[in-house]
Amino acid sequence: MAIQILDEYKNRTEYRLLKDFYDCQVAQMNSLQTGGVLVLPGILLSKLNKQQLDLLNTWLEDNKNQLILTPSWTEMNLKEILHSSVDIRINRTDDNYEGIPIGFLIDTTVKDVVFQQNGKKFGIHYRKNTGTGLVTVVTLPLLDYKMIQLEDKLKALFNSLLVAEDVKQESLVETKDFILDDIHIYLIILTGGAGIDLSQCLSSIIHKYFGVLIDEETAKQGYQDLIANQYINENGLLSKGMTVVKERKLKSFINAVKQRGEKEDGWI
């Protein structure tokens, strides 16, 4: 079963991260593969024209197909878009699921719940009937570059959404000889990002890009660890650092740093 992304939006950050999880196929809405999975950031539903939505709903008439709707979201009722028999409302919230910050929840009577906490639904499976495709709706930010510290957990959660047995998650290769923690990974990403001065205010830079608060001493110690163990130097990534980028699938995070750059008021 193929993991498909829309050609029109293939450069979105969510898709770049998804390609670190799986081998993805780029497709047009009028040429989606039967027996496949289409991953679509939910906010894009409001950007699709009537013809594209008709093609999507026609594709979903085949019970071998699966549509996975992920963040980013805006408030909407999927009943009107996907012609569902029940309301599937996406509403704003300020919550978390096992430490993962959540900005939206799912208000619906659908019983097949994938993720929920304290009575709030953050992931569901829905079929109109047994003869139609599966619609999976999730509001956990599973494809968010700011959640790099939870990468392994997010990959496992995303993998749990797939109903096809032949869709395999890429295995992670453990880094040997030196134990890398989250701070080391942040610094490797930032070192690979062009134009970022890491000579001072490391803790502020980490907070700016990843939303994590640490003291300056801890940040500097992490930086010195990487230099001492020959992952980086003052000019950038060394061979061991580039190996970590490859094995941990960090290239898309580095690209996001390069593309967006360091702005005066943070990520835009």
Secondary structure, 3 states (H helix, E strand, C coil): CCEEEEHHHCCCHHHHHHHHHCCEEEECHHHCCCCCEEEEEHHHHHCCCHHHHHHHHHHCCCCCCEEEEECCCCCEEHHHHHCCCCCEEEEEEEEEECCEEEEEEEEECCCCEEEEECCEEEEEEECCCCCCCEEEEECCCCCCHHHHHHHHHHHHHHHCCCCCCCCCCCCCCCCCCCCCCHHHHHHHHHHHCCCCCCCCCHHHHHHHHHCCCCCHHHHHHHHHHHHHCCCEECCEECHHHHHHHHHCCCHHHHHHHHHHCCCCCCCC
